[in-house]
């Protein structure tokens, strides 16, 4: 059986051509911008840019204002925030195990960090038992983190504590980091907005939501088991269509409120429901952050 890091590399080679992989790594490397001697490239001037960064000669040749863009010389550590828990042993919208999708998402950005020479650490656990790891920059270390992430996401493991993990990072992680949150579906904005505001003052925050199976859309003939209780859930549409409609509306509102919070706090977020979606979603997320959107 191949290692988890090798599986990550395999997924990247399947989904990403060499040119796209360079874009992916470039997007990761340029999440943090700053003045330094490391010139990156030129881009169109937009309102609010520092006029000191205008390349006047290039602008004259091009016919429009161009801005010099720099990549900060220093490296930035990556902190994986992974609540795990039995909830991650459930199925995604594709029917795959959520923990497999979560591990791939963490592995893709973790591998890019290692390739960039950055150290990777992880904060995981549950209420009263939070487990931070040391930060290291090696594929072997990343493999151990992914294996630990997998082990903490089984059906017999305790539920995770995402707000608790975020508060731990806010209190104990110093310096400027890239914080990658790999979260289960069902997070409410009110639970995390305040701590995200605190974290965003210092860190760049990326968020990957692993989507739940749509229990409303499951055929009546299919039975879904709740991994938290071990009980089989009733088919909502079979019992009463109006129950399914109320549940769907509540989910729509919850997700809309969370997305609004992410935009307000400036957190980059993607939602994935299968392993096939992970690499394209991560590419899109990093490219948006690279462009400052």
N, C-alpha and C positions, 0 to 999 in steps of 0.2 A: 504493500500500500504506500503511495507517494505521500510525502509530507504535505502539510497544509500550505506551506509557502510554495512548494512546487505546484500545487493545484492552483494557487493564485497566479503564478506565472503562466500556467497553461491557459487559464481563462483570458489573461491579457493577450497572449499570442493568438488566440482564436478570434477575439473581438477587435483587436487593435493592430493596425498595420504599423510599420516602423515610424512613419511620419506622424501618425496619431499618437504613438507612444511618446515621441519627443514633445508633442504638444501637452500631453498629460503631465510629464515630468516638469515641463516648463511652467505649467499652470500651478503645480505644487510649489515649485521653487519661488515663484513670484507672488505668492499669496501675501507675503510681507514685502512691502516696498519701502525704500528709504534712501537718503542721499549717501552715496559712497563712491568709490572709484570704479565700481563694477558697472559699466554701461551695458544696458540691455538692448533697447531698440527705440524706434520713434513711433509716435502715434499722433492722431489728430488732436489739436487743442480743443478743450471743452471748457465751458464756463467754470471758474473756480480754480483752475490750474495755476500753479505758481509761474509768473511771467519769467522768473529767472531760469526756468527750465526750457524756454523756447530756443530751438536751434534755428537761428536766423538765416544761416546760409542754406541749410536744407529746406527751410520754408520758402526761400526765394526760388530755389530750383523747382520745388514741388508746386508752387503756386498757392499754397495754403499754409496756415500756421501748423507747425509740427513741434511736439514736445519730446524732450529727451526723457527716457524712462530708465530707471536704475533698479537693480536688484541689490538688496542689502547683502553685504559681504558675510556677515555673521550667519551662523546656522541657527535654526530654531528647532527645539525639541517638539515631539508629538506626544500628546497624552491621549490614550484611548480611554474613554469612559463607557464601560459596558456593564449595565446592571445585571444582565443574564437572568437567572431564575427559571423556574419551571415554565413560565409563560413562553419562553423562547423555544420550548420543545414542541410548541403547537405548530399548526400548518399555516403557510402563507396563502395568498390569493392563488398561487400556482399549484398549491398542494404540497410544495416542498417544505422541509423542516425550516422553521424560522431561524434556528441557530446556525444552519449551514449558510443561509443568506447573510446573516450578521457577520459570521467569521470571514466570509469572502470580502464583504465591504471593508471591514477593519484591516484585512490582509492587503488589499489593494493599496490603500493609502499608507499603511505601515511599510509595505515594501518600497514604495516611492520615497518615503522618508529615509529609509536605510540606504537606498541608492543615492540619495542626495547627501549622505553623510550625517544625517540627523539622528539623535538618540530617540528611542521610543520607550515610553513607560505606559503602564496601565493602572487604572483604578477600577476595582470591581468589588462585588460583595453585596451584603444585605444589612438591614438595620442592626447596629451594634457589632458588626463584623466586617468592616471595610478593609480591603486588602490592596494597598498601593504596592507597586513593584519598582525596582530600580530602573533607571533609564540607561539603555545601552543601544549601540548602533551596530547590530549584526543580524544576519538572517537567522542564525541559531537562536538568538534571543527572541526575535519576532516569532519564530516557530513555537517557542515555549509559551509565549503570551497567547497565541491563537489556540494552542492545546488547552491552556488553562481556561480560556474563554469558552471553549467547547464543553469542558468538564463542568463548568458552573452553570450550564444551561440545560441540564437534564430534567426529566419528569420528577425526579425525587429531590431536586435541589430546592432550597428555600426561594421565595419570591425576592426579586431585586428591589433596590431602593434608589431610584434615579435622583430624586431631590437630595437625598443624603449624600450621594456621590458627588453631585455638583457643588454642594456646600463644602465638602471635603477639599475639592480642587480649589475653590475660592479661598479657603483658609490656608492651605498648605503648599500649593504649587506656586513657586516664585518665578520671576523672570517672565519673558514673553514667550508663549507657547502657541502651538496649534492644538486645539482641543477638539477631538473627534468624538461625538456622542453617537453611539449605535444603540438605538432605543426601540423598545417594543411599541406597538401601536397602542393608543388609548391614553396617551399623556394629555393632561389638561393644562391649559395655559397658566391658570392661576397657581399651579403647583411649582412652576419653574421660572416664571417671568422675572421675579425679583432677583433670584440668584444669577440668571442669565445676564441681567443688566450689570451686576457686579463683575462677573467674569469677563464681559465684553470690554470693560475698561482697560483690561490688560492683555487679553488673549484674542486670537482669531478663533471663532467657533464654527465648526462644521457639524452638521447633524444628519444622520441617516435613520429614517424611520423604516422599520421592517413591517410591512403591511399585514394585517390580520386577514384570515379567511373571511369572506363575506357570508356570514351565517344567514342573512336574509335571502341571498340569492341561491343558496344551496337547495337542490331539488328535494322535494318532500320525501323521496325514497331514500335519501342519503342521511345517515345519522352522524352527527358531529359530537365528539367527546371533549369536554372541558378538561384540559390538563391540570388545572388548579384543584378541581374537586373530584375528578375522575368520573363524573357523571355524564351521561349522554344528554345532549341538549335537545329539546323538542324542536321540530321544524316549525319556525314562526309562521310561515305562510300557510302551513297545513292547519295550525291551530286557529289563527285569526289574522287575516291580512292586515288589519289595522294596527296590530302590535308591531309587525314588521315595518310598517310605514313610520310609526312613531320612533322606533329604534333608528331607522335610517336617517330621519330628520335630526335626531339628537347627535348622531355621528357627524353629519354634515356641519352642524353648528360647532361641534367640538373642534373639528379639523380647521374650519374657517377661523376660529378664534386663535388657534395655535399658529396658523400661517400668518395671521396679522401680527402676532407677537414676534415671530421670527423677523418679519420685515421691519417692525418698529425697533427691535434691538439690534438688527443687522447680523442675523445668524443665517448662514447658507444651509439650506435643507433640501434633501431629496427623499422621495418615498419609493421604496422598491418592494416588489412582491415575488421576485424570483432571482435566481443566480444569473440568468441571462440578462437581466436588467441592470445588474450592479455596475459593470464596467462602463457602459454608455452613460449611466446616471452620474457616476463619479467624474467622468470626463466633462460632462456638461456643468456639473457643480464647480469644478476647479476652473474651468474656462470662464464661467460667470464671475467668480471671485477674482480671477486674474484681471478681468476688464473692469473690476470695481463695481459690479452690478449684482 
